[in-house]
Structures are given as C-alpha cells and as structure tokens.
Amino acid sequence: MRKPFTVLIPARLASTRLPDKPLADIAGKPMVVRVAERAARSGAARVVVAADSERIASACQAHGIESVITRPDHPSGSDRLAEACARLELGPDEAVVNVQGDEPLIDPTLIDAVAELLQAHPSAAMSTAAHAIERAEDFHNPNVVKVVTDAQGLALYFSRAPIPWWRDGFAQDTQRLPTPAPLRHVGIYGYRVRFLQAFPTLAPAPLEQIEALEQLRALWHGHRIAVHLTPHAPGPGVDTPEDLARVRALFADGGSQLAL
C-alpha cells in the first residue's frame, strides 16, 4: 500500500542569473505555481511551497497553492525544507519529496516513483532518480552530475567527473560510452522527515566540498540513497533567461496539455 507523502517546493527570490525566478511568468502564471500544479498531479497528499518571501507566498495564495514562509538566510535548500517540515508539524516517519522550484515541466509520475522507492527501501534515508546517458559530451560535462549504484540500486557515489571510467575502452576512444550506460543524476529527492531534520546538523563532508554536491554529505556520514532509474530525461529546468524562453515556447506549443 502506498503511504501518503508531501511534496515540498523550495523557492527563493535571489538568483544571480535570473532575478525573481520563482515569479517569472509562464503562460500567465508564476513559475513556482506551474511547478506546484504539476506536482499536484502526482499522488502527493499535500503540495507546499517553502518560500523565502511574502511575494512568493502571495503569488501562491492567489492561485490556491499552499505555502509556508521560511527564513531567507538558509545556506541550502535542505535547510529550508527542514524548517518547512517543522512549521508544517510533519511527523518524523513521514515522507517528503523535494521538487525544485525551477522545474515547471516535472513529470508527476517521477515524483511518485521517488516517493515509492523510499518506501521500498527501509534502509535508505533518501531517494532520488537517474537516467541513462546517451551522449559522450554529456558524460564528460562537469555540469552533468553522474551517479553509480550497487546491485540493490543504492548510490555508491555522485560525481561531476565521468564515472565509471572505462579504462580499456577510453584508452582507444573517449567518445564511446561503456555498457551498461552511465547514469545522469536527476535532482529530485525523497526524504524521511527524521533524516531531513537531522541533515543540517551533519558536518559538511570533504567530498561534498570538493565536488560541490550536497548529497555526498549523506553518503559520507553513512546514510543510503536509493536511486530510481527513469527511462526518460526530465523536461528542461530554468536557470537562465534562455532557459525561461525555451520553457515558455514549450508551454505555448503544448497548449492545454502543459498550461494547466
């Protein structure tokens, strides 16, 4: 039986590349509202935006989206989510899925899969997702985060480097890809509330600081992360004005299918 879960969407106004990003208009609605509407199509019992300002909260209220105000000075999204869990009085055994506030094309079935995976792996404190890399340029791109897993589908390591490194194959041709295909990490996370609230108290890990990947802190301290393998790459997120223009065009082309 599927256990109920809550989707939390951290949203902050500060963005060096796209100021006021959560409020950027996409087909007549703020981007954070578009994200919440997509998340509401999942099996989540509740969808809540964890905002850092009244402007975001007001935009959510205007469109019937639940929100909670969190401190503006959190060092990471995980800290913001931990405060949101406390404000919402979520129980320690409840599950939450962190959907980024700049993913207006998030697949609702991916949200469900990440939540269900956490339930299926009692030993895991977190769950996330990945998909097969098909292009060599993505495999070698440090902006594309890679993950390797064990036989149970639990993460062994995340890296910006190309992993696993195909020693013999790459000695001949670095443009080929190993088999099975390497995995690209997708930035969606499921958490048990108990772990999420403890996470900000864990000391930052040396590997986390080297790679600039927060999830390595969990592995460093001995926590397990279950990885869902999705057959499709997620829709594009929004980090830059160019990304925003691309997503706006997709909503315009998608009509009622995307513009809820």
N, C-alpha and C positions, 0 to 999 in steps of 0.2 A: 504494500500500500504506500502510495506517495505521501510523504509528510509535507505539511504546509511550509512555505518559505516566504521570505520577504525580499524584494528587490530594493536595494539602496543605490541611489544615483548621486555620487558626489559632484557638486557643481560650484565652481569658484569663478569670480569675475576676472581676476588677474590672469592675463595671458600675454606673453611678450609678442607672440606672432599674430594673435587675433584678439584684440581687446574686447571685453564683454562677450566672450564667446558663447556662454550659455544662452544669451538673449538674442543671438543672431537669428534673423528671420529666415525661415524655410517654409515657403508656400503659405505664408500668412500666420505662422505660429513660431514662437521661440524654439530654438534647437532643443533645449532641455525638455520642453513639452513634447516634442516629437520623439525624443528618446523614451520618455515615460509612457507615451501612448503605445510605442512598440512593445515595451516591457509588459504593459498591461495585457497584451495578447498572449503572454506566456501563462503558465499555471500558477503564477505567484498569487498568494493570498492578499498581498499588500505591495504597493509600489510607492516609495517615498523618496523625494529629492532631499539630499543633505546639502543645504545651501549655506553660503557664507555671507549672504547679504539679504536685506529686505526686498531689494529689487527682484532677485530671483524668486523669492517666496511669493511676492505679489503676482509675478507672471504666472507662477504655478497655480495660485488660487484663482486667477482669472479664467483658467482653463480646467478647473476642477481636479487639479493634481495635488496630492498631499505632499507637504514639505515640512522640514524641521530646520530651524536656524542653528548653525554650529559656529564655533569660533573662527574668525578669519585668519588666524595665525598658525594653523596646523601645518607641521612640516611635511605631511604626506596625506594621501587620500585615505590610507588605513587609519590614521589618527582621527580623521574626520568621521569615518564610518564608526569607529569605536565610540565616539561621543554621541553619534546619532542612535546607536543601539541603546545607550544609557538613557537618552532622552525619550526614546520610544518604549523604554522598560521591557525590552525583549529578554526572554529567559536565556540562561547560559547554554541550554541544549537546543535552542532554536537555530535555524539555518538562514543565512542571508546570501544573496548573490549580488556582487558588486558589478554594476553595469556603468561603464564610463559615460559621462555626460556629453561626450562629443561623438557618440555612435548612433546617429539618428536612423541608421539602416540595420541596427542589430536584429538578428534573427531570433524571434521568440522561442523557437524550438531549441536553439543553442542555449538559451537561458535555462530551459527545462532540463536539458541534458547535463549541464554543470551541476544543477541542484540535485538531480537524481544520482549522479556519480558520487557526490559527497555522502549521500545516504547509503550507497552500495559499498563504500569503503569506510567502515567504522574506525579504522586505524589512522585515517587521513584527517588532518586538521583543516586542509584546504582542498579545493578542486579548481581546475582550470581547463583550458582547451588548446588544441593544436591541430594543424593540418599539414599535409604533405607539401614539401617544397618542390616545385616543378621546374624552376629556372635557376641556372648556375649563378646568375648575377644576384639573385635574392639570397642564395646560400652564402655568398661571400660578402654580402652587405652588412656592415655592423649595426645598421639601424633595424635590421630584421633579427629579432631575438629567436634563437634556436633552443630546443629542449630535447633531451634524451631521456628515455624511460626504461624501467626494468620490465621483467616478464609480466608483472601484475599491473602495468600501466601507471606506476608511480614514478614521479620525476626523480631522476638521478642528478641532473644539473641543467641550468639555464645559462646561455652564453650569447654574447654578441659575435663571438668567433664561429667559424664553420665547424660544427660538431654533428656527428662523429667525423673525425678526419680520416679520409680513405687513404691510408698510407701508400698502398701499392698502386691504386688507380690514379691518384692525383700525381704520382711521380711521372706518369705518362701524359695526363691531360686533366687540368684543373677545371675544365668546362663540362666534364661529365659529372653525373651525380651517383652516389652509391645506391645500392639496393639492399634492404628497403630504403625508400626515400627518406631523407632527413626531414625533421619536423619544425615548422614555424609556430612559435608560441602566439596564441591569441589572448589579448589582455582582458579576459573576463575571469572573475574569481568567485568561488563559493567558499564560505567560511562557517564554521561553528562559532556562535556568538562568544562562547567562553574563550576560544583562541583569539578571536578578533580583538577582544578587550585586553587580552594579555600581550598581544603583539607589540604595541607601542612601548612596553616596558622591557622588551628584549634589546640587548645591546646590539648596535649595528655590526654587521659581520664584515671582516676584511674583504671577502669575496664580493659582497654586496657593494662595497665602496669602490672596488676596482672595476667591476662590470657596470656599475650604476643600475643594478637590478634589485629592487626591494625584496622580491620573492626569495632571493638567496639567503636572506636572514632567517627565514623559516627553516630551510634545509640545514643551514649552519648550526642551528640550535636543536636539530634532531626531529623536526616535525616533517610529516609526509604530505606530499601534494599529489593528488590523483589527477590524471590527465585524460580528458575526453578527446578522442580523435574524430574530428568532423570531416566529412568528405569535401566540403566546400570552403573556400576562403571567405571571410566575412566581408560585408559591404564596406566601402571606404569610410574611415573616420574623418574628423575635421580638425586639422591643426593649423592650417594656413588659409589666407584668403582664396588661394587657388583651390584648396580642398572644398571650401564652402561653395564656390562657384560650381564645382563638379557635382556636389550633392544636390544643390538647387536644381541643376539641369536634370538629374535623375528623378527628382520629385516631379518636375514639370513633365518629363516623358512618361513617368509611371502613372500619372493621373490619380484616380481614386484608390488604386492599389497601395500606393505609398502615402499619399496625402490624406491621412485619416481625418 
